[in-house]
Amino acid sequence: MTVDLIIIGAIFLVMGFLVGVKKMTWLLAGYNQKRVKDQEKLARLVGGTFGLVGIALGICGVVGFTQVETLLPIALGVILLQVVYVNIKLVE
């Protein structure tokens, strides 16, 4: 059991819930409401991605996956790809 991954996963899950379900998009860094075409889609997409990353990190923490230096760059890469997608498709 890796407590660090469980904590990071829980943080991502909470952020995913707040952004995806509660629509607290103001928590996103650099968020400008006037530039986003579809705010509902942005909240669902970012919240869902944060939730999936949180679940994956939490499961890896419970299972005892010890190669954190491999797992975290993959999670950050997924989030980076999402940032690029959002900037191309949803931001004017």
KEMARBA-804160 format. One record per residue (C-alpha): residue in three letters; y, z, x. Coordinates in steps of 0.02 Angstrom, whole numbers, always signed. Last residue first. Example, Ala and Ser with C-alpha at 12.3 -4.5 7.8 and 13.67 -1.06 7.14 Angstrom:
<pts>
<pt><type>Ser</type><v>-53</v><w>+357</w><u>+684</u></pt>
<pt><type>Ala</type><v>-225</v><w>+390</w><u>+615</u></pt>
</pts>
This chain:
<pts>
<pt><type>Glu</type><v>+1545</v><w>-1429</w><u>-605</u></pt>
<pt><type>Val</type><v>+1401</v><w>-1309</w><u>-578</u></pt>
<pt><type>Leu</type><v>+1236</v><w>-1323</w><u>-671</u></pt>
<pt><type>Lys</type><v>+1137</v><w>-1463</w><u>-589</u></pt>
<pt><type>Ile</type><v>+1185</v><w>-1471</w><u>-405</u></pt>
<pt><type>Asn</type><v>+1243</v><w>-1293</w><u>-377</u></pt>
<pt><type>Val</type><v>+1100</v><w>-1224</w><u>-480</u></pt>
<pt><type>Tyr</type><v>+972</v><w>-1326</w><u>-383</u></pt>
<pt><type>Val</type><v>+1043</v><w>-1272</w><u>-214</u></pt>
<pt><type>Val</type><v>+1042</v><w>-1089</w><u>-267</u></pt>
<pt><type>Gln</type><v>+864</v><w>-1108</w><u>-331</u></pt>
<pt><type>Leu</type><v>+807</v><w>-1179</w><u>-165</u></pt>
<pt><type>Leu</type><v>+887</v><w>-1029</w><u>-79</u></pt>
<pt><type>Ile</type><v>+795</v><w>-909</w><u>-196</u></pt>
<pt><type>Val</type><v>+629</v><w>-991</w><u>-155</u></pt>
<pt><type>Gly</type><v>+670</v><w>-984</w><u>+31</u></pt>
<pt><type>Leu</type><v>+713</v><w>-799</w><u>+16</u></pt>
<pt><type>Ala</type><v>+542</v><w>-765</w><u>-57</u></pt>
<pt><type>Ile</type><v>+457</v><w>-868</w><u>+80</u></pt>
<pt><type>Pro</type><v>+561</v><w>-780</w><u>+213</u></pt>
<pt><type>Leu</type><v>+506</v><w>-612</w><u>+139</u></pt>
<pt><type>Leu</type><v>+319</v><w>-649</w><u>+142</u></pt>
<pt><type>Thr</type><v>+292</v><w>-698</w><u>+323</u></pt>
<pt><type>Glu</type><v>+384</v><w>-554</w><u>+407</u></pt>
<pt><type>Val</type><v>+307</v><w>-439</w><u>+276</u></pt>
<pt><type>Gln</type><v>+134</v><w>-470</w><u>+348</u></pt>
<pt><type>Thr</type><v>+55</v><w>-308</w><u>+286</u></pt>
<pt><type>Phe</type><v>-11</v><w>-358</w><u>+116</u></pt>
<pt><type>Gly</type><v>-69</v><w>-192</w><u>+46</u></pt>
<pt><type>Val</type><v>-125</v><w>-241</w><u>-128</u></pt>
<pt><type>Val</type><v>+14</v><w>-135</w><u>-202</u></pt>
<pt><type>Gly</type><v>+149</v><w>-211</w><u>-93</u></pt>
<pt><type>Cys</type><v>+86</v><w>-389</w><u>-121</u></pt>
<pt><type>Ile</type><v>+89</v><w>-356</w><u>-308</u></pt>
<pt><type>Gly</type><v>+266</v><w>-290</w><u>-299</u></pt>
<pt><type>Leu</type><v>+326</v><w>-437</w><u>-194</u></pt>
<pt><type>Ala</type><v>+251</v><w>-562</w><u>-316</u></pt>
<pt><type>Ile</type><v>+319</v><w>-470</w><u>-468</u></pt>
<pt><type>Gly</type><v>+493</v><w>-459</w><u>-393</u></pt>
<pt><type>Val</type><v>+491</v><w>-644</w><u>-344</u></pt>
<pt><type>Leu</type><v>+440</v><w>-688</w><u>-521</u></pt>
<pt><type>Gly</type><v>+576</v><w>-578</w><u>-597</u></pt>
<pt><type>Phe</type><v>+711</v><w>-645</w><u>-481</u></pt>
<pt><type>Thr</type><v>+660</v><w>-822</w><u>-527</u></pt>
<pt><type>Gly</type><v>+662</v><w>-783</w><u>-712</u></pt>
<pt><type>Gly</type><v>+831</v><w>-699</w><u>-703</u></pt>
<pt><type>Val</type><v>+905</v><w>-845</w><u>-607</u></pt>
<pt><type>Leu</type><v>+837</v><w>-975</w><u>-727</u></pt>
<pt><type>Arg</type><v>+869</v><w>-880</w><u>-888</u></pt>
<pt><type>Ala</type><v>+1046</v><w>-831</w><u>-838</u></pt>
<pt><type>Leu</type><v>+1089</v><w>-1007</w><u>-780</u></pt>
<pt><type>Lys</type><v>+1017</v><w>-1083</w><u>-939</u></pt>
<pt><type>Glu</type><v>+1125</v><w>-969</w><u>-1046</u></pt>
<pt><type>Gln</type><v>+1279</v><w>-1007</w><u>-940</u></pt>
<pt><type>Asp</type><v>+1267</v><w>-1195</w><u>-966</u></pt>
<pt><type>Lys</type><v>+1407</v><w>-1292</w><u>-878</u></pt>
<pt><type>Val</type><v>+1456</v><w>-1161</w><u>-748</u></pt>
<pt><type>Arg</type><v>+1628</v><w>-1184</w><u>-668</u></pt>
<pt><type>Lys</type><v>+1730</v><w>-1068</w><u>-782</u></pt>
<pt><type>Gln</type><v>+1608</v><w>-923</w><u>-766</u></pt>
<pt><type>Asn</type><v>+1628</v><w>-913</w><u>-577</u></pt>
<pt><type>Tyr</type><v>+1483</v><w>-821</w><u>-496</u></pt>
<pt><type>Gly</type><v>+1507</v><w>-794</w><u>-310</u></pt>
<pt><type>Ala</type><v>+1380</v><w>-654</w><u>-302</u></pt>
<pt><type>Leu</type><v>+1279</v><w>-635</w><u>-461</u></pt>
<pt><type>Leu</type><v>+1305</v><w>-469</w><u>-550</u></pt>
<pt><type>Trp</type><v>+1431</v><w>-553</w><u>-666</u></pt>
<pt><type>Thr</type><v>+1282</v><w>-643</w><u>-742</u></pt>
<pt><type>Met</type><v>+1240</v><w>-489</w><u>-845</u></pt>
<pt><type>Lys</type><v>+1142</v><w>-590</w><u>-975</u></pt>
<pt><type>Lys</type><v>+1041</v><w>-437</w><u>-1034</u></pt>
<pt><type>Val</type><v>+878</v><w>-533</w><u>-1026</u></pt>
<pt><type>Gly</type><v>+892</v><w>-645</w><u>-873</u></pt>
<pt><type>Val</type><v>+1027</v><w>-558</w><u>-771</u></pt>
<pt><type>Leu</type><v>+983</v><w>-377</w><u>-804</u></pt>
<pt><type>Phe</type><v>+796</v><w>-408</w><u>-812</u></pt>
<pt><type>Gly</type><v>+793</v><w>-512</w><u>-653</u></pt>
<pt><type>Met</type><v>+899</v><w>-383</w><u>-563</u></pt>
<pt><type>Val</type><v>+778</v><w>-246</w><u>-616</u></pt>
<pt><type>Leu</type><v>+629</v><w>-350</w><u>-561</u></pt>
<pt><type>Phe</type><v>+712</v><w>-392</w><u>-394</u></pt>
<pt><type>Ile</type><v>+745</v><w>-208</w><u>-362</u></pt>
<pt><type>Ala</type><v>+565</v><w>-165</w><u>-409</u></pt>
<pt><type>Gly</type><v>+500</v><w>-297</w><u>-288</u></pt>
<pt><type>Ile</type><v>+607</v><w>-225</w><u>-147</u></pt>
<pt><type>Ile</type><v>+538</v><w>-51</w><u>-185</u></pt>
<pt><type>Ile</type><v>+358</v><w>-113</w><u>-193</u></pt>
<pt><type>Leu</type><v>+380</v><w>-212</w><u>-33</u></pt>
<pt><type>Asp</type><v>+445</v><w>-59</w><u>+60</u></pt>
<pt><type>Val</type><v>+306</v><w>+52</w><u>-9</u></pt>
<pt><type>Thr</type><v>+169</v><w>-52</w><u>+70</u></pt>
<pt><type>Met</type><v>+0</v><w>+0</w><u>+0</u></pt>
</pts>
